[in-house]
Amino acid sequence: MKHTTLLALTLAMTPLAALAMPAVGDVIGTNPTDAVAALTTAGCEGAVFESEGGKIDARCTDSATGVVWEFTIDPKSGAITDMKQGD
């Protein structure tokens, strides 16, 4: 019985994991098309990018919570190097 409950809980949580926000270290892409696609897939809508000081700053809104997130992206690797809640 416990195995069935655990399996049901795991399957129920799978869609939520698919919409998890990106994290520091995740590679989202080195060009705007790939980065927008990765952020949108993660549930972050309306991505806006700005290049500054040899890095890329991105801003988008978590579609599930409405929270605005700011990301710093390494333009060479496409990896997120920093992220924080926006204002």
BATILO-342675 format. One record per atom (N, C-alpha, C): x, y, z; residue in three letters; residue number from 1; atom name. Coordinates in steps of 0.2 Angstrom, whole numbers, plus 2048, in hexadecimal, padded with zeros to 3 digits. Example, Ala and Ser with C-alpha at 12.3 -4.5 7.8 and 13.67 -1.06 7.14 Angstrom:
2
[atom [842; 7E4; 827]; 'ala'; 1; 'N']
[atom [83E; 7EA; 827]; 'ala'; 1; 'CA']
[atom [842; 7F0; 827]; 'ala'; 1; 'C']
[atom [840; 7F5; 823]; 'ser'; 2; 'N']
[atom [844; 7FB; 824]; 'ser'; 2; 'CA']
[atom [840; 800; 827]; 'ser'; 2; 'C']
***
This chain:
87
[atom [804; 7FA; 800]; 'met'; 1; 'N']
[atom [800; 800; 800]; 'met'; 1; 'CA']
[atom [804; 806; 800]; 'met'; 1; 'C']
[atom [80A; 806; 804]; 'lys'; 2; 'N']
[atom [80E; 80C; 804]; 'lys'; 2; 'CA']
[atom [811; 80E; 7FD]; 'lys'; 2; 'C']
[atom [813; 808; 7FA]; 'his'; 3; 'N']
[atom [816; 809; 7F3]; 'his'; 3; 'CA']
[atom [811; 80D; 7EE]; 'his'; 3; 'C']
[atom [80B; 80B; 7EF]; 'thr'; 4; 'N']
[atom [806; 80E; 7EA]; 'thr'; 4; 'CA']
[atom [805; 815; 7EC]; 'thr'; 4; 'C']
[atom [805; 817; 7F2]; 'thr'; 5; 'N']
[atom [804; 81E; 7F5]; 'thr'; 5; 'CA']
[atom [80A; 822; 7F2]; 'thr'; 5; 'C']
[atom [810; 81F; 7F3]; 'leu'; 6; 'N']
[atom [816; 823; 7F1]; 'leu'; 6; 'CA']
[atom [816; 824; 7EA]; 'leu'; 6; 'C']
[atom [814; 81F; 7E6]; 'leu'; 7; 'N']
[atom [814; 81F; 7DF]; 'leu'; 7; 'CA']
[atom [80F; 825; 7DC]; 'leu'; 7; 'C']
[atom [809; 825; 7DF]; 'ala'; 8; 'N']
[atom [804; 82A; 7DE]; 'ala'; 8; 'CA']
[atom [807; 831; 7DF]; 'ala'; 8; 'C']
[atom [80A; 831; 7E5]; 'leu'; 9; 'N']
[atom [80C; 838; 7E7]; 'leu'; 9; 'CA']
[atom [812; 83A; 7E2]; 'leu'; 9; 'C']
[atom [816; 836; 7E0]; 'thr'; 10; 'N']
[atom [81C; 838; 7DB]; 'thr'; 10; 'CA']
[atom [819; 83A; 7D5]; 'thr'; 10; 'C']
[atom [814; 836; 7D2]; 'leu'; 11; 'N']
[atom [811; 838; 7CC]; 'leu'; 11; 'CA']
[atom [80D; 83E; 7CC]; 'leu'; 11; 'C']
[atom [80A; 840; 7D2]; 'ala'; 12; 'N']
[atom [806; 846; 7D3]; 'ala'; 12; 'CA']
[atom [80B; 84C; 7D3]; 'ala'; 12; 'C']
[atom [811; 84B; 7D5]; 'met'; 13; 'N']
[atom [816; 851; 7D6]; 'met'; 13; 'CA']
[atom [81A; 852; 7CF]; 'met'; 13; 'C']
[atom [819; 84D; 7CB]; 'thr'; 14; 'N']
[atom [81D; 84D; 7C5]; 'thr'; 14; 'CA']
[atom [81C; 854; 7C0]; 'thr'; 14; 'C']
[atom [816; 856; 7BF]; 'pro'; 15; 'N']
[atom [814; 85C; 7BC]; 'pro'; 15; 'CA']
[atom [817; 862; 7BF]; 'pro'; 15; 'C']
[atom [817; 862; 7C6]; 'leu'; 16; 'N']
[atom [81A; 868; 7C9]; 'leu'; 16; 'CA']
[atom [822; 868; 7C8]; 'leu'; 16; 'C']
[atom [825; 863; 7C8]; 'ala'; 17; 'N']
[atom [82C; 863; 7C7]; 'ala'; 17; 'CA']
[atom [82E; 865; 7C0]; 'ala'; 17; 'C']
[atom [82A; 863; 7BB]; 'ala'; 18; 'N']
[atom [82B; 866; 7B4]; 'ala'; 18; 'CA']
[atom [82A; 86D; 7B4]; 'ala'; 18; 'C']
[atom [827; 871; 7B8]; 'leu'; 19; 'N']
[atom [826; 878; 7B8]; 'leu'; 19; 'CA']
[atom [82B; 87B; 7BD]; 'leu'; 19; 'C']
[atom [82F; 878; 7C0]; 'ala'; 20; 'N']
[atom [834; 87B; 7C4]; 'ala'; 20; 'CA']
[atom [838; 880; 7C1]; 'ala'; 20; 'C']
[atom [839; 886; 7C5]; 'met'; 21; 'N']
[atom [83D; 88B; 7C2]; 'met'; 21; 'CA']
[atom [844; 889; 7C1]; 'met'; 21; 'C']
[atom [848; 88C; 7BD]; 'pro'; 22; 'N']
[atom [84F; 88A; 7BC]; 'pro'; 22; 'CA']
[atom [853; 88C; 7C2]; 'pro'; 22; 'C']
[atom [859; 889; 7C3]; 'ala'; 23; 'N']
[atom [85D; 88B; 7C9]; 'ala'; 23; 'CA']
[atom [864; 88C; 7C7]; 'ala'; 23; 'C']
[atom [868; 88F; 7CB]; 'val'; 24; 'N']
[atom [86F; 891; 7CA]; 'val'; 24; 'CA']
[atom [872; 88A; 7C7]; 'val'; 24; 'C']
[atom [876; 88B; 7C2]; 'gly'; 25; 'N']
[atom [879; 885; 7BF]; 'gly'; 25; 'CA']
[atom [876; 882; 7B9]; 'gly'; 25; 'C']
[atom [86F; 883; 7B9]; 'asp'; 26; 'N']
[atom [86B; 881; 7B3]; 'asp'; 26; 'CA']
[atom [86D; 884; 7AD]; 'asp'; 26; 'C']
[atom [86E; 880; 7A7]; 'val'; 27; 'N']
[atom [870; 883; 7A1]; 'val'; 27; 'CA']
[atom [869; 885; 79D]; 'val'; 27; 'C']
[atom [868; 88B; 79B]; 'ile'; 28; 'N']
[atom [862; 88D; 798]; 'ile'; 28; 'CA']
[atom [863; 88F; 790]; 'ile'; 28; 'C']
[atom [86A; 890; 78F]; 'gly'; 29; 'N']
[atom [86B; 891; 788]; 'gly'; 29; 'CA']
[atom [86F; 897; 787]; 'gly'; 29; 'C']
[atom [873; 898; 781]; 'thr'; 30; 'N']
[atom [877; 89E; 780]; 'thr'; 30; 'CA']
[atom [874; 8A3; 77B]; 'thr'; 30; 'C']
[atom [86E; 8A1; 779]; 'asn'; 31; 'N']
[atom [86B; 8A6; 774]; 'asn'; 31; 'CA']
[atom [863; 8A7; 777]; 'asn'; 31; 'C']
[atom [861; 8AD; 775]; 'pro'; 32; 'N']
[atom [85A; 8AF; 778]; 'pro'; 32; 'CA']
[atom [855; 8A9; 776]; 'pro'; 32; 'C']
[atom [855; 8A6; 770]; 'thr'; 33; 'N']
[atom [850; 8A1; 76F]; 'thr'; 33; 'CA']
[atom [850; 89B; 773]; 'thr'; 33; 'C']
[atom [856; 899; 774]; 'asp'; 34; 'N']
[atom [856; 893; 779]; 'asp'; 34; 'CA']
[atom [855; 895; 780]; 'asp'; 34; 'C']
[atom [857; 89B; 782]; 'ala'; 35; 'N']
[atom [856; 89D; 789]; 'ala'; 35; 'CA']
[atom [84E; 89E; 78B]; 'ala'; 35; 'C']
[atom [84B; 8A1; 786]; 'val'; 36; 'N']
[atom [844; 8A2; 787]; 'val'; 36; 'CA']
[atom [840; 89C; 787]; 'val'; 36; 'C']
[atom [842; 897; 783]; 'ala'; 37; 'N']
[atom [83F; 891; 782]; 'ala'; 37; 'CA']
[atom [840; 88D; 789]; 'ala'; 37; 'C']
[atom [846; 88D; 78C]; 'ala'; 38; 'N']
[atom [847; 88A; 792]; 'ala'; 38; 'CA']
[atom [843; 88D; 798]; 'ala'; 38; 'C']
[atom [843; 894; 798]; 'leu'; 39; 'N']
[atom [840; 897; 79D]; 'leu'; 39; 'CA']
[atom [838; 896; 79D]; 'leu'; 39; 'C']
[atom [835; 896; 797]; 'thr'; 40; 'N']
[atom [82E; 895; 796]; 'thr'; 40; 'CA']
[atom [82C; 88E; 798]; 'thr'; 40; 'C']
[atom [830; 889; 796]; 'thr'; 41; 'N']
[atom [82F; 882; 798]; 'thr'; 41; 'CA']
[atom [82F; 881; 7A0]; 'thr'; 41; 'C']
[atom [833; 885; 7A3]; 'ala'; 42; 'N']
[atom [834; 885; 7AA]; 'ala'; 42; 'CA']
[atom [82E; 889; 7AE]; 'ala'; 42; 'C']
[atom [82A; 88C; 7AA]; 'gly'; 43; 'N']
[atom [824; 890; 7AC]; 'gly'; 43; 'CA']
[atom [826; 897; 7AE]; 'gly'; 43; 'C']
[atom [82B; 89A; 7AB]; 'cys'; 44; 'N']
[atom [82D; 8A1; 7AC]; 'cys'; 44; 'CA']
[atom [82B; 8A5; 7A5]; 'cys'; 44; 'C']
[atom [826; 8A9; 7A5]; 'glu'; 45; 'N']
[atom [824; 8AC; 7A0]; 'glu'; 45; 'CA']
[atom [826; 8B4; 79F]; 'glu'; 45; 'C']
[atom [826; 8B6; 799]; 'gly'; 46; 'N']
[atom [828; 8BD; 797]; 'gly'; 46; 'CA']
[atom [82F; 8BF; 798]; 'gly'; 46; 'C']
[atom [834; 8BA; 796]; 'ala'; 47; 'N']
[atom [83B; 8BB; 797]; 'ala'; 47; 'CA']
[atom [83D; 8C1; 794]; 'ala'; 47; 'C']
[atom [841; 8C5; 797]; 'val'; 48; 'N']
[atom [844; 8CB; 794]; 'val'; 48; 'CA']
[atom [84C; 8CB; 796]; 'val'; 48; 'C']
[atom [850; 8CC; 791]; 'phe'; 49; 'N']
[atom [857; 8CB; 792]; 'phe'; 49; 'CA']
[atom [85B; 8D2; 791]; 'phe'; 49; 'C']
[atom [860; 8D3; 794]; 'glu'; 50; 'N']
[atom [865; 8D9; 793]; 'glu'; 50; 'CA']
[atom [86C; 8D7; 794]; 'glu'; 50; 'C']
[atom [870; 8D9; 790]; 'ser'; 51; 'N']
[atom [877; 8D7; 790]; 'ser'; 51; 'CA']
[atom [87B; 8DD; 794]; 'ser'; 51; 'C']
[atom [87F; 8DB; 799]; 'glu'; 52; 'N']
[atom [882; 8E0; 79D]; 'glu'; 52; 'CA']
[atom [888; 8DE; 7A0]; 'glu'; 52; 'C']
[atom [88E; 8E1; 79F]; 'gly'; 53; 'N']
[atom [894; 8DF; 7A3]; 'gly'; 53; 'CA']
[atom [896; 8D8; 7A1]; 'gly'; 53; 'C']
[atom [895; 8D6; 79B]; 'gly'; 54; 'N']
[atom [898; 8CF; 799]; 'gly'; 54; 'CA']
[atom [893; 8C9; 79B]; 'gly'; 54; 'C']
[atom [88D; 8CB; 79E]; 'lys'; 55; 'N']
[atom [889; 8C6; 7A0]; 'lys'; 55; 'CA']
[atom [882; 8C7; 79D]; 'lys'; 55; 'C']
[atom [87D; 8C3; 79E]; 'ile'; 56; 'N']
[atom [876; 8C4; 79B]; 'ile'; 56; 'CA']
[atom [872; 8C4; 7A2]; 'ile'; 56; 'C']
[atom [86E; 8C9; 7A2]; 'asp'; 57; 'N']
[atom [869; 8C9; 7A8]; 'asp'; 57; 'CA']
[atom [862; 8C8; 7A4]; 'asp'; 57; 'C']
[atom [85E; 8C3; 7A8]; 'ala'; 58; 'N']
[atom [858; 8C2; 7A5]; 'ala'; 58; 'CA']
[atom [853; 8C3; 7AB]; 'ala'; 58; 'C']
[atom [84C; 8C4; 7A9]; 'arg'; 59; 'N']
[atom [847; 8C5; 7AE]; 'arg'; 59; 'CA']
[atom [841; 8C2; 7AB]; 'arg'; 59; 'C']
[atom [83D; 8BE; 7AF]; 'cys'; 60; 'N']
[atom [837; 8BB; 7AD]; 'cys'; 60; 'CA']
[atom [832; 8BA; 7B3]; 'cys'; 60; 'C']
[atom [82C; 8B8; 7B2]; 'thr'; 61; 'N']
[atom [827; 8B7; 7B7]; 'thr'; 61; 'CA']
[atom [825; 8B0; 7B8]; 'thr'; 61; 'C']
[atom [826; 8AD; 7BE]; 'asp'; 62; 'N']
[atom [823; 8A6; 7BF]; 'asp'; 62; 'CA']
[atom [81C; 8A6; 7BE]; 'asp'; 62; 'C']
[atom [81A; 8A2; 7B9]; 'ser'; 63; 'N']
[atom [813; 8A2; 7B7]; 'ser'; 63; 'CA']
[atom [80E; 89F; 7BC]; 'ser'; 63; 'C']
[atom [811; 89B; 7C1]; 'ala'; 64; 'N']
[atom [80D; 898; 7C6]; 'ala'; 64; 'CA']
[atom [80C; 89C; 7CC]; 'ala'; 64; 'C']
[atom [811; 8A1; 7CD]; 'thr'; 65; 'N']
[atom [811; 8A5; 7D4]; 'thr'; 65; 'CA']
[atom [810; 8AC; 7D2]; 'thr'; 65; 'C']
[atom [812; 8AE; 7CC]; 'gly'; 66; 'N']
[atom [812; 8B5; 7CB]; 'gly'; 66; 'CA']
[atom [818; 8B9; 7CD]; 'gly'; 66; 'C']
[atom [81D; 8B5; 7D0]; 'val'; 67; 'N']
[atom [823; 8B8; 7D3]; 'val'; 67; 'CA']
[atom [828; 8BA; 7CD]; 'val'; 67; 'C']
[atom [82B; 8C0; 7CD]; 'val'; 68; 'N']
[atom [830; 8C2; 7C8]; 'val'; 68; 'CA']
[atom [837; 8BF; 7CA]; 'val'; 68; 'C']
[atom [83A; 8BC; 7C5]; 'trp'; 69; 'N']
[atom [841; 8BA; 7C7]; 'trp'; 69; 'CA']
[atom [846; 8BD; 7C2]; 'trp'; 69; 'C']
[atom [84C; 8BE; 7C5]; 'glu'; 70; 'N']
[atom [852; 8C1; 7C1]; 'glu'; 70; 'CA']
[atom [857; 8BC; 7C1]; 'glu'; 70; 'C']
[atom [85A; 8BB; 7BB]; 'phe'; 71; 'N']
[atom [85F; 8B6; 7BA]; 'phe'; 71; 'CA']
[atom [865; 8B9; 7B7]; 'phe'; 71; 'C']
[atom [86B; 8B7; 7B9]; 'thr'; 72; 'N']
[atom [871; 8B9; 7B5]; 'thr'; 72; 'CA']
[atom [874; 8B2; 7B2]; 'thr'; 72; 'C']
[atom [875; 8B3; 7AB]; 'ile'; 73; 'N']
[atom [877; 8AE; 7A7]; 'ile'; 73; 'CA']
[atom [87E; 8AF; 7A4]; 'ile'; 73; 'C']
[atom [882; 8A9; 7A4]; 'asp'; 74; 'N']
[atom [889; 8AA; 7A1]; 'asp'; 74; 'CA']
[atom [888; 8A9; 79A]; 'asp'; 74; 'C']
[atom [88A; 8AE; 796]; 'pro'; 75; 'N']
[atom [888; 8AE; 78E]; 'pro'; 75; 'CA']
[atom [88C; 8A8; 78B]; 'pro'; 75; 'C']
[atom [892; 8A6; 78E]; 'lys'; 76; 'N']
[atom [896; 8A1; 78A]; 'lys'; 76; 'CA']
[atom [893; 89A; 78B]; 'lys'; 76; 'C']
[atom [890; 898; 792]; 'ser'; 77; 'N']
[atom [88E; 892; 793]; 'ser'; 77; 'CA']
[atom [886; 891; 793]; 'ser'; 77; 'C']
[atom [883; 897; 794]; 'gly'; 78; 'N']
[atom [87C; 897; 794]; 'gly'; 78; 'CA']
[atom [879; 895; 79B]; 'gly'; 78; 'C']
[atom [87E; 894; 7A0]; 'ala'; 79; 'N']
[atom [87C; 892; 7A7]; 'ala'; 79; 'CA']
[atom [879; 898; 7AB]; 'ala'; 79; 'C']
[atom [875; 897; 7AF]; 'ile'; 80; 'N']
[atom [872; 89C; 7B4]; 'ile'; 80; 'CA']
[atom [878; 89C; 7B9]; 'ile'; 80; 'C']
[atom [87A; 8A2; 7BB]; 'thr'; 81; 'N']
[atom [880; 8A3; 7C0]; 'thr'; 81; 'CA']
[atom [87D; 8A6; 7C6]; 'thr'; 81; 'C']
[atom [877; 8AA; 7C6]; 'asp'; 82; 'N']
[atom [874; 8AD; 7CB]; 'asp'; 82; 'CA']
[atom [86D; 8AE; 7CA]; 'asp'; 82; 'C']
[atom [869; 8AD; 7CF]; 'met'; 83; 'N']
[atom [862; 8AF; 7CE]; 'met'; 83; 'CA']
[atom [85F; 8B2; 7D5]; 'met'; 83; 'C']
[atom [85A; 8B6; 7D4]; 'lys'; 84; 'N']
[atom [857; 8B9; 7DA]; 'lys'; 84; 'CA']
[atom [850; 8BB; 7D8]; 'lys'; 84; 'C']
[atom [84C; 8BC; 7DD]; 'gln'; 85; 'N']
[atom [845; 8BF; 7DC]; 'gln'; 85; 'CA']
[atom [846; 8C6; 7DA]; 'gln'; 85; 'C']
[atom [842; 8C8; 7D5]; 'gly'; 86; 'N']
[atom [842; 8CF; 7D3]; 'gly'; 86; 'CA']
[atom [83E; 8D3; 7D7]; 'gly'; 86; 'C']
[atom [83E; 8DA; 7D6]; 'asp'; 87; 'N']
[atom [83A; 8DF; 7D9]; 'asp'; 87; 'CA']
[atom [833; 8DF; 7D6]; 'asp'; 87; 'C']
***
